[in-house]
């Protein structure tokens, strides 16, 4: 199943390359316990899910050259999906870049993609300076909880977010929040971006910066939430969603699609919600199952008398 994708050199047998990639990924996963991988957010994306996301992203992007970035490339599941989804089409992949912090994984990824024009960069994505911008970014960033991030690193990341977006990131933010906010400078005007992240950001206080970013700095297109009983990861503990947006701003109101269950192409539920309504809604996971809330009654609440920093958290 050979392919030649315009500016890419011939990449040979994609099915063979993907089989080799999956075998290498299995070895890498076996070298660390599940607890270690949870600590560093190292969960490889299954190829069917990567292809589902890439297919949807390509539809949003439309025609023209593809300039692809993967901020947490691992061994390259999304890159493999991109090549498989564009094989035999007129969609030219002009260039592709992947960034990976784990040196051992970088070595394996470099071997896998050695005969292509893919650039693999060793580094921590939030601290890498881009030398160009990309029009398609699809990724599964590391889900590292805030208590696994040092205080010094939180301060550095917070300063970068403030400098680059003007937003204040909460100290309780997981690493994926910083990845998403700091990817802004990598995006070309009109770029399409898809992020597989925990759906919890839609309801918690530390997700406020992300929600503000999605409503004010870019055009939020869709949030698809997977059903918790149909987890895409055998060894992860959180429910997932995919957030899609374009790097463009819209002064007026517009509608955002919320979908739930099934696949991108065939969700079990969907609802359109206006940006103006999302600004007023604290808990976005109520969509698409529930209706938009009506005007809230005025008057005193429990918050008028007590400060409630958070609710009860269960593992």
ROKEPA-37596 format. One record per residue (C-alpha): residue number from 1; residue in three letters; x, y, z. Coordinates in pm, 1 decimal, always signed. Example, Ala and Ser with C-alpha at 12.3 -4.5 7.8 and 13.67 -1.06 7.14 Angstrom:
// residues 2
+------+------+----------+----------+----------+
: resi : resn :     east :    north :       up :
+------+------+----------+----------+----------+
:    1 :  ALA :  +1230.0 :   -450.0 :   +780.0 :
:    2 :  SER :  +1367.0 :   -106.0 :   +714.0 :
+------+------+----------+----------+----------+
// end
This chain:
// residues 315
+------+------+----------+----------+----------+
: resi : resn :     east :    north :       up :
+------+------+----------+----------+----------+
:    1 :  UNK :     +0.0 :     +0.0 :     +0.0 :
:    2 :  UNK :   +267.7 :   +245.2 :   -108.5 :
:    3 :  UNK :   +199.3 :   +614.9 :   -133.6 :
:    4 :  UNK :   +373.9 :   +928.4 :   -239.0 :
:    5 :  UNK :   +223.0 :  +1245.2 :    -95.6 :
:    6 :  UNK :   +351.0 :  +1531.5 :   -308.3 :
:    7 :  UNK :   +637.9 :  +1694.4 :   -114.9 :
:    8 :  UNK :   +678.3 :  +1386.4 :   +102.0 :
:    9 :  UNK :   +914.9 :  +1127.3 :    -34.5 :
:   10 :  UNK :   +766.4 :   +784.0 :    -94.2 :
:   11 :  UNK :   +685.0 :   +639.7 :   +245.5 :
:   12 :  UNK :   +666.7 :   +278.0 :   +135.8 :
:   13 :  UNK :   +416.1 :    +33.0 :   +276.1 :
:   14 :  UNK :   +202.4 :   +227.3 :   +521.2 :
:   15 :  UNK :    +42.3 :    -84.3 :   +665.5 :
:   16 :  UNK :   +388.1 :   -226.9 :   +733.7 :
:   17 :  UNK :   +509.3 :    +98.0 :   +887.0 :
:   18 :  UNK :   +200.0 :   +118.6 :  +1107.1 :
:   19 :  UNK :   +239.0 :   -243.1 :  +1219.7 :
:   20 :  UNK :   +599.8 :   -169.5 :  +1314.1 :
:   21 :  UNK :   +496.3 :   +148.5 :  +1495.3 :
:   22 :  UNK :   +236.7 :    -36.4 :  +1700.7 :
:   23 :  UNK :   +488.2 :   -307.5 :  +1791.1 :
:   24 :  UNK :   +737.6 :    -43.9 :  +1907.9 :
:   25 :  UNK :   +464.1 :   +133.9 :  +2102.7 :
:   26 :  UNK :   +374.8 :   -191.6 :  +2280.6 :
:   27 :  UNK :   +738.3 :   -235.6 :  +2385.7 :
:   28 :  UNK :   +760.2 :   +121.6 :  +2513.2 :
:   29 :  UNK :   +436.0 :    +82.6 :  +2709.0 :
:   30 :  UNK :   +564.3 :   -239.6 :  +2862.3 :
:   31 :  UNK :   +875.9 :    -67.4 :  +2994.1 :
:   32 :  UNK :   +671.8 :   +144.4 :  +3237.6 :
:   33 :  UNK :   +398.4 :    +59.7 :  +3483.0 :
:   34 :  UNK :    +51.0 :   +203.9 :  +3431.9 :
:   35 :  UNK :   +112.5 :   +425.3 :  +3735.8 :
:   36 :  UNK :   +429.6 :   +569.3 :  +3579.1 :
:   37 :  UNK :   +253.2 :   +638.4 :  +3251.6 :
:   38 :  UNK :    -32.3 :   +809.6 :  +3436.7 :
:   39 :  UNK :   +217.8 :  +1029.8 :  +3619.2 :
:   40 :  UNK :   +365.3 :  +1154.0 :  +3290.9 :
:   41 :  UNK :    +47.9 :  +1136.7 :  +3084.7 :
:   42 :  UNK :   +188.0 :   +879.9 :  +2841.5 :
:   43 :  UNK :   -112.0 :   +712.2 :  +2679.8 :
:   44 :  UNK :    -78.1 :   +626.5 :  +2312.5 :
:   45 :  UNK :   -377.6 :   +709.8 :  +2094.4 :
:   46 :  UNK :   -539.8 :   +403.5 :  +1930.4 :
:   47 :  UNK :   -513.5 :   +424.2 :  +1552.2 :
:   48 :  UNK :   -893.7 :   +402.8 :  +1488.3 :
:   49 :  UNK :   -947.8 :   +704.1 :  +1714.5 :
:   50 :  UNK :   -658.3 :   +891.3 :  +1551.7 :
:   51 :  UNK :   -809.0 :   +826.0 :  +1207.9 :
:   52 :  UNK :  -1154.2 :   +937.3 :  +1324.5 :
:   53 :  UNK :  -1010.4 :  +1266.6 :  +1445.2 :
:   54 :  UNK :   -785.4 :  +1323.0 :  +1144.0 :
:   55 :  UNK :  -1071.9 :  +1251.3 :   +903.8 :
:   56 :  UNK :  -1292.4 :  +1510.9 :  +1073.0 :
:   57 :  UNK :  -1007.3 :  +1763.3 :  +1087.2 :
:   58 :  UNK :   -938.6 :  +1723.7 :   +715.4 :
:   59 :  UNK :  -1305.3 :  +1786.6 :   +639.3 :
:   60 :  UNK :  -1290.9 :  +2109.3 :   +840.3 :
:   61 :  UNK :   -965.6 :  +2216.0 :   +677.0 :
:   62 :  UNK :  -1088.2 :  +2178.0 :   +319.9 :
:   63 :  UNK :   -865.1 :  +2167.5 :    +15.3 :
:   64 :  UNK :   -506.7 :  +2282.6 :    -22.1 :
:   65 :  UNK :   -170.2 :  +2189.6 :   +122.5 :
:   66 :  UNK :   -147.5 :  +2042.2 :   +470.0 :
:   67 :  UNK :   +106.4 :  +2179.0 :   +716.6 :
:   68 :  UNK :    +74.4 :  +1941.3 :  +1011.1 :
:   69 :  UNK :   +187.1 :  +1972.5 :  +1372.8 :
:   70 :  UNK :   +162.9 :  +1717.2 :  +1654.4 :
:   71 :  UNK :   +273.3 :  +1873.5 :  +1987.6 :
:   72 :  UNK :   +297.1 :  +1535.9 :  +2168.4 :
:   73 :  UNK :   +377.8 :  +1298.2 :  +1885.3 :
:   74 :  UNK :   +488.2 :   +986.2 :  +2073.3 :
:   75 :  UNK :   +555.7 :   +725.0 :  +1806.6 :
:   76 :  UNK :   +324.2 :   +901.8 :  +1560.8 :
:   77 :  UNK :    -29.8 :   +762.3 :  +1569.4 :
:   78 :  UNK :   -181.2 :  +1085.8 :  +1433.9 :
:   79 :  UNK :    +86.4 :  +1114.4 :  +1168.6 :
:   80 :  UNK :    +20.7 :   +759.0 :  +1055.1 :
:   81 :  UNK :   -352.2 :   +836.3 :  +1051.6 :
:   82 :  UNK :   -291.2 :  +1147.8 :   +843.2 :
:   83 :  UNK :    -98.6 :   +953.3 :   +580.9 :
:   84 :  UNK :   -357.6 :   +677.8 :   +572.0 :
:   85 :  UNK :   -646.4 :   +924.0 :   +540.7 :
:   86 :  UNK :   -480.6 :  +1120.3 :   +259.4 :
:   87 :  UNK :   -349.5 :   +819.6 :    +68.3 :
:   88 :  UNK :   -478.2 :   +811.8 :   -287.0 :
:   89 :  UNK :   -628.3 :  +1161.3 :   -259.0 :
:   90 :  UNK :   -519.6 :  +1495.3 :   -397.2 :
:   91 :  UNK :   -444.1 :  +1627.6 :    -46.5 :
:   92 :  UNK :    -72.7 :  +1719.3 :    -41.8 :
:   93 :  UNK :   +110.6 :  +1701.6 :   +290.7 :
:   94 :  UNK :   +359.3 :  +1984.4 :   +247.7 :
:   95 :  UNK :   +535.3 :  +1923.9 :   +579.1 :
:   96 :  UNK :   +481.9 :  +1764.8 :   +919.7 :
:   97 :  UNK :   +645.0 :  +1826.4 :  +1257.4 :
:   98 :  UNK :   +617.9 :  +1630.2 :  +1579.8 :
:   99 :  UNK :   +744.7 :  +1729.2 :  +1925.1 :
:  100 :  UNK :   +819.0 :  +1478.9 :  +2201.5 :
:  101 :  UNK :   +972.5 :  +1526.9 :  +2546.1 :
:  102 :  UNK :  +1074.4 :  +1164.2 :  +2615.5 :
:  103 :  UNK :  +1421.4 :  +1109.5 :  +2466.8 :
:  104 :  UNK :  +1377.1 :   +734.7 :  +2427.4 :
:  105 :  UNK :  +1047.5 :   +781.7 :  +2242.3 :
:  106 :  UNK :  +1210.5 :  +1046.6 :  +2021.3 :
:  107 :  UNK :  +1472.6 :   +791.9 :  +1916.1 :
:  108 :  UNK :  +1208.5 :   +534.0 :  +1825.6 :
:  109 :  UNK :   +991.2 :   +788.3 :  +1642.2 :
:  110 :  UNK :  +1292.7 :   +912.2 :  +1446.8 :
:  111 :  UNK :  +1362.8 :   +554.3 :  +1335.3 :
:  112 :  UNK :   +999.6 :   +495.0 :  +1234.2 :
:  113 :  UNK :   +978.9 :   +812.2 :  +1025.0 :
:  114 :  UNK :  +1341.7 :   +822.6 :   +908.4 :
:  115 :  UNK :  +1261.1 :   +783.0 :   +537.6 :
:  116 :  UNK :  +1008.2 :  +1067.4 :   +528.2 :
:  117 :  UNK :  +1026.1 :  +1445.4 :   +552.8 :
:  118 :  UNK :   +874.0 :  +1436.6 :   +900.7 :
:  119 :  UNK :  +1065.5 :  +1651.0 :  +1149.1 :
:  120 :  UNK :  +1086.6 :  +1510.8 :  +1503.5 :
:  121 :  UNK :  +1186.2 :  +1765.8 :  +1767.7 :
:  122 :  UNK :  +1307.7 :  +1660.4 :  +2112.2 :
:  123 :  UNK :  +1174.1 :  +1901.6 :  +2369.0 :
:  124 :  UNK :   +893.3 :  +2005.4 :  +2601.1 :
:  125 :  UNK :   +630.5 :  +2158.8 :  +2372.7 :
:  126 :  UNK :   +542.8 :  +2460.4 :  +2591.3 :
:  127 :  UNK :   +911.8 :  +2564.0 :  +2585.3 :
:  128 :  UNK :   +982.6 :  +2505.8 :  +2215.7 :
:  129 :  UNK :   +989.3 :  +2818.1 :  +1997.1 :
:  130 :  UNK :   +820.4 :  +2773.1 :  +1657.9 :
:  131 :  UNK :  +1003.0 :  +2865.4 :  +1338.8 :
:  132 :  UNK :   +682.9 :  +2848.9 :  +1132.8 :
:  133 :  UNK :   +305.8 :  +2809.1 :  +1167.1 :
:  134 :  UNK :    +79.5 :  +2516.9 :  +1077.2 :
:  135 :  UNK :   -274.2 :  +2489.9 :   +942.8 :
:  136 :  UNK :   -363.3 :  +2151.2 :  +1097.6 :
:  137 :  UNK :   -289.7 :  +2058.0 :  +1458.6 :
:  138 :  UNK :   -436.8 :  +1735.7 :  +1597.1 :
:  139 :  UNK :   -308.7 :  +1588.6 :  +1921.3 :
:  140 :  UNK :   -363.5 :  +1396.8 :  +2242.6 :
:  141 :  UNK :   -161.5 :  +1610.3 :  +2488.6 :
:  142 :  UNK :    -27.6 :  +1461.3 :  +2812.8 :
:  143 :  UNK :   -279.8 :  +1449.8 :  +3094.8 :
:  144 :  UNK :    -55.8 :  +1533.9 :  +3390.0 :
:  145 :  UNK :   -234.8 :  +1650.9 :  +3702.9 :
:  146 :  UNK :   -124.6 :  +1976.7 :  +3861.4 :
:  147 :  UNK :    +24.0 :  +1811.5 :  +4170.5 :
:  148 :  UNK :   +274.1 :  +1633.1 :  +3942.2 :
:  149 :  UNK :   +395.7 :  +1968.4 :  +3805.4 :
:  150 :  UNK :   +656.0 :  +2150.1 :  +4015.6 :
:  151 :  UNK :   +571.4 :  +2493.3 :  +4152.7 :
:  152 :  UNK :   +856.2 :  +2646.7 :  +3955.9 :
:  153 :  UNK :   +729.9 :  +2494.9 :  +3631.5 :
:  154 :  UNK :   +375.8 :  +2613.8 :  +3703.9 :
:  155 :  UNK :   +505.0 :  +2968.6 :  +3744.9 :
:  156 :  UNK :   +704.3 :  +2948.5 :  +3420.7 :
:  157 :  UNK :   +408.6 :  +2808.0 :  +3226.8 :
:  158 :  UNK :   +172.5 :  +3063.2 :  +3379.6 :
:  159 :  UNK :   +400.3 :  +3348.7 :  +3271.6 :
:  160 :  UNK :   +417.1 :  +3212.1 :  +2916.6 :
:  161 :  UNK :    +38.3 :  +3182.2 :  +2898.7 :
:  162 :  UNK :     -3.5 :  +3539.0 :  +3023.2 :
:  163 :  UNK :   +253.8 :  +3675.6 :  +2776.7 :
:  164 :  UNK :   +115.4 :  +3489.3 :  +2476.4 :
:  165 :  UNK :   -261.1 :  +3497.1 :  +2534.4 :
:  166 :  UNK :   -322.0 :  +3756.1 :  +2806.0 :
:  167 :  UNK :   -503.9 :  +3491.3 :  +3010.5 :
:  168 :  UNK :   -444.0 :  +3382.5 :  +3370.3 :
:  169 :  UNK :   -398.3 :  +3006.6 :  +3403.1 :
:  170 :  UNK :   -501.3 :  +2855.6 :  +3735.3 :
:  171 :  UNK :   -234.0 :  +2679.5 :  +3939.1 :
:  172 :  UNK :   -467.8 :  +2378.7 :  +3943.9 :
:  173 :  UNK :   -449.2 :  +2340.8 :  +3565.4 :
:  174 :  UNK :   -336.1 :  +2010.2 :  +3423.6 :
:  175 :  UNK :    -47.4 :  +2010.2 :  +3174.8 :
:  176 :  UNK :   -285.7 :  +1972.5 :  +2880.4 :
:  177 :  UNK :   -431.5 :  +2318.8 :  +2955.6 :
:  178 :  UNK :    -90.4 :  +2480.9 :  +2910.0 :
:  179 :  UNK :    -28.1 :  +2281.8 :  +2591.2 :
:  180 :  UNK :   -354.7 :  +2401.0 :  +2441.4 :
:  181 :  UNK :   -309.5 :  +2767.0 :  +2534.0 :
:  182 :  UNK :    +56.2 :  +2780.1 :  +2430.1 :
:  183 :  UNK :    -14.5 :  +2620.2 :  +2091.7 :
:  184 :  UNK :   -178.8 :  +2945.8 :  +1979.2 :
:  185 :  UNK :   +142.9 :  +3091.3 :  +1838.6 :
:  186 :  UNK :   +199.1 :  +2777.7 :  +1628.8 :
:  187 :  UNK :   -132.7 :  +2816.4 :  +1444.0 :
:  188 :  UNK :   -151.7 :  +2984.4 :  +1105.5 :
:  189 :  UNK :   -449.3 :  +3216.6 :  +1044.4 :
:  190 :  UNK :   -756.0 :  +2999.0 :   +982.2 :
:  191 :  UNK :   -581.0 :  +2686.0 :  +1110.2 :
:  192 :  UNK :   -793.0 :  +2389.5 :  +1226.8 :
:  193 :  UNK :   -703.6 :  +2239.6 :  +1563.6 :
:  194 :  UNK :   -836.8 :  +1928.7 :  +1738.7 :
:  195 :  UNK :   -750.4 :  +1832.2 :  +2097.8 :
:  196 :  UNK :   -830.3 :  +1503.9 :  +2271.3 :
:  197 :  UNK :   -847.9 :  +1610.2 :  +2635.4 :
:  198 :  UNK :  -1030.4 :  +1525.9 :  +2960.1 :
:  199 :  UNK :  -1386.1 :  +1657.1 :  +2953.5 :
:  200 :  UNK :  -1355.7 :  +1780.8 :  +3312.9 :
:  201 :  UNK :  -1227.5 :  +2122.9 :  +3198.3 :
:  202 :  UNK :  -1584.3 :  +2208.7 :  +3097.2 :
:  203 :  UNK :  -1710.0 :  +2207.8 :  +3456.6 :
:  204 :  UNK :  -1420.8 :  +2295.5 :  +3689.3 :
:  205 :  UNK :  -1287.7 :  +2637.4 :  +3788.9 :
:  206 :  UNK :   -941.7 :  +2575.4 :  +3647.0 :
:  207 :  UNK :  -1102.3 :  +2527.8 :  +3306.1 :
:  208 :  UNK :  -1211.9 :  +2892.2 :  +3295.6 :
:  209 :  UNK :   -899.6 :  +3005.6 :  +3109.4 :
:  210 :  UNK :   -952.3 :  +2738.9 :  +2842.8 :
:  211 :  UNK :  -1318.2 :  +2826.9 :  +2802.2 :
:  212 :  UNK :  -1235.2 :  +3195.7 :  +2772.6 :
:  213 :  UNK :   -971.1 :  +3114.1 :  +2512.4 :
:  214 :  UNK :  -1216.6 :  +2906.4 :  +2309.9 :
:  215 :  UNK :  -1480.5 :  +3178.8 :  +2311.5 :
:  216 :  UNK :  -1263.7 :  +3488.8 :  +2275.4 :
:  217 :  UNK :   -932.4 :  +3401.7 :  +2106.0 :
:  218 :  UNK :  -1048.7 :  +3147.4 :  +1845.0 :
:  219 :  UNK :  -1371.4 :  +3024.1 :  +1687.3 :
:  220 :  UNK :  -1498.7 :  +2718.7 :  +1874.7 :
:  221 :  UNK :  -1647.9 :  +2476.8 :  +1622.4 :
:  222 :  UNK :  -1741.4 :  +2161.3 :  +1810.9 :
:  223 :  UNK :  -1693.6 :  +1961.8 :  +2130.0 :
:  224 :  UNK :  -1754.3 :  +1589.6 :  +2098.8 :
:  225 :  UNK :  -1768.5 :  +1399.6 :  +2428.2 :
:  226 :  UNK :  -1721.8 :  +1023.8 :  +2444.0 :
:  227 :  UNK :  -1944.6 :   +815.7 :  +2669.5 :
:  228 :  UNK :  -1758.5 :   +713.0 :  +2989.0 :
:  229 :  UNK :  -1862.2 :   +348.1 :  +2946.8 :
:  230 :  UNK :  -1702.7 :   +343.1 :  +2600.3 :
:  231 :  UNK :  -1356.9 :   +469.3 :  +2695.9 :
:  232 :  UNK :  -1106.1 :   +491.9 :  +2413.5 :
:  233 :  UNK :   -824.9 :   +404.9 :  +2652.7 :
:  234 :  UNK :   -808.3 :    +80.7 :  +2848.1 :
:  235 :  UNK :   -580.8 :   +221.9 :  +3118.8 :
:  236 :  UNK :   -696.6 :   +582.9 :  +3162.4 :
:  237 :  UNK :   -917.3 :   +709.9 :  +3445.0 :
:  238 :  UNK :  -1088.9 :  +1009.4 :  +3287.2 :
:  239 :  UNK :  -1364.4 :  +1061.1 :  +3033.1 :
:  240 :  UNK :  -1250.3 :  +1222.6 :  +2709.5 :
:  241 :  UNK :  -1370.0 :  +1481.3 :  +2464.1 :
:  242 :  UNK :  -1235.4 :  +1632.1 :  +2143.3 :
:  243 :  UNK :  -1234.9 :  +2010.3 :  +2113.2 :
:  244 :  UNK :  -1229.5 :  +2155.9 :  +1760.2 :
:  245 :  UNK :  -1163.4 :  +2519.3 :  +1676.8 :
:  246 :  UNK :  -1028.3 :  +2749.7 :  +1406.5 :
:  247 :  UNK :   -774.4 :  +3023.1 :  +1458.4 :
:  248 :  UNK :  -1006.0 :  +3309.4 :  +1378.3 :
:  249 :  UNK :  -1215.4 :  +3543.6 :  +1585.5 :
:  250 :  UNK :  -1578.7 :  +3631.7 :  +1528.6 :
:  251 :  UNK :  -1712.8 :  +3951.9 :  +1680.3 :
:  252 :  UNK :  -2078.1 :  +3851.4 :  +1658.7 :
:  253 :  UNK :  -2265.5 :  +3553.1 :  +1794.6 :
:  254 :  UNK :  -2245.1 :  +3208.2 :  +1635.7 :
:  255 :  UNK :  -2341.4 :  +2849.9 :  +1720.2 :
:  256 :  UNK :  -2118.0 :  +2572.3 :  +1851.2 :
:  257 :  UNK :  -2195.7 :  +2203.9 :  +1805.4 :
:  258 :  UNK :  -2198.8 :  +1982.7 :  +2115.6 :
:  259 :  UNK :  -2218.2 :  +1607.6 :  +2050.9 :
:  260 :  UNK :  -2208.0 :  +1302.4 :  +2273.9 :
:  261 :  UNK :  -2148.2 :   +930.2 :  +2235.5 :
:  262 :  UNK :  -2069.0 :   +727.6 :  +1928.6 :
:  263 :  UNK :  -1821.6 :   +870.7 :  +1679.7 :
:  264 :  UNK :  -1762.2 :  +1213.3 :  +1528.9 :
:  265 :  UNK :  -1952.3 :  +1107.2 :  +1220.2 :
:  266 :  UNK :  -2239.4 :   +944.7 :  +1411.2 :
:  267 :  UNK :  -2291.0 :  +1078.3 :  +1764.8 :
:  268 :  UNK :  -2585.3 :   +958.5 :  +1970.0 :
:  269 :  UNK :  -2683.0 :  +1315.9 :  +2060.7 :
:  270 :  UNK :  -2606.7 :  +1661.8 :  +1928.6 :
:  271 :  UNK :  -2713.9 :  +2019.2 :  +1999.8 :
:  272 :  UNK :  -2620.6 :  +2363.1 :  +1871.3 :
:  273 :  UNK :  -2549.8 :  +2619.5 :  +2143.9 :
:  274 :  UNK :  -2476.3 :  +2986.1 :  +2085.0 :
:  275 :  UNK :  -2153.9 :  +3145.9 :  +2200.1 :
:  276 :  UNK :  -2353.7 :  +3401.1 :  +2399.4 :
:  277 :  UNK :  -2523.8 :  +3122.1 :  +2596.0 :
:  278 :  UNK :  -2192.2 :  +2945.9 :  +2658.8 :
:  279 :  UNK :  -2054.1 :  +3264.7 :  +2812.1 :
:  280 :  UNK :  -2327.7 :  +3244.9 :  +3077.1 :
:  281 :  UNK :  -2311.6 :  +2868.9 :  +3139.8 :
:  282 :  UNK :  -2065.3 :  +2739.3 :  +3399.4 :
:  283 :  UNK :  -2101.9 :  +2368.2 :  +3326.1 :
:  284 :  UNK :  -2069.2 :  +2286.3 :  +2957.8 :
:  285 :  UNK :  -2114.6 :  +1911.1 :  +3006.7 :
:  286 :  UNK :  -2489.4 :  +1969.8 :  +3038.0 :
:  287 :  UNK :  -2486.6 :  +1984.6 :  +2657.9 :
:  288 :  UNK :  -2613.3 :  +1822.1 :  +2442.6 :
:  289 :  UNK :  -2839.3 :  +1624.9 :  +2682.0 :
:  290 :  UNK :  -2998.3 :  +1924.3 :  +2854.2 :
:  291 :  UNK :  -3153.1 :  +2246.7 :  +2740.6 :
:  292 :  UNK :  -3004.7 :  +2591.5 :  +2780.4 :
:  293 :  UNK :  -3084.8 :  +2729.6 :  +3123.6 :
:  294 :  UNK :  -3335.4 :  +3011.9 :  +3149.1 :
:  295 :  UNK :  -3261.7 :  +3335.6 :  +3338.6 :
:  296 :  UNK :  -3138.9 :  +3255.8 :  +3688.7 :
:  297 :  UNK :  -3339.8 :  +3398.4 :  +3979.3 :
:  298 :  UNK :  -3191.6 :  +3697.9 :  +4153.6 :
:  299 :  UNK :  -3125.8 :  +3702.8 :  +4524.2 :
:  300 :  UNK :  -2893.7 :  +3555.0 :  +4780.7 :
:  301 :  UNK :  -2730.9 :  +3213.1 :  +4742.5 :
:  302 :  UNK :  -2506.2 :  +2998.4 :  +4959.5 :
:  303 :  UNK :  -2215.3 :  +3176.4 :  +4790.7 :
:  304 :  UNK :  -2338.9 :  +3500.0 :  +4943.6 :
:  305 :  UNK :  -2236.1 :  +3372.6 :  +5285.6 :
:  306 :  UNK :  -1962.9 :  +3112.6 :  +5230.8 :
:  307 :  UNK :  -1653.8 :  +3066.1 :  +5015.7 :
:  308 :  UNK :  -1665.4 :  +2720.9 :  +4854.8 :
:  309 :  UNK :  -1330.2 :  +2648.8 :  +4685.6 :
:  310 :  UNK :  -1430.7 :  +2307.7 :  +4546.0 :
:  311 :  UNK :  -1663.3 :  +2017.1 :  +4595.2 :
:  312 :  UNK :  -1577.6 :  +1669.3 :  +4710.7 :
:  313 :  UNK :  -1334.2 :  +1495.4 :  +4473.4 :
:  314 :  UNK :  -1332.1 :  +1119.7 :  +4431.1 :
:  315 :  UNK :  -1050.0 :   +926.6 :  +4260.1 :
+------+------+----------+----------+----------+
// end
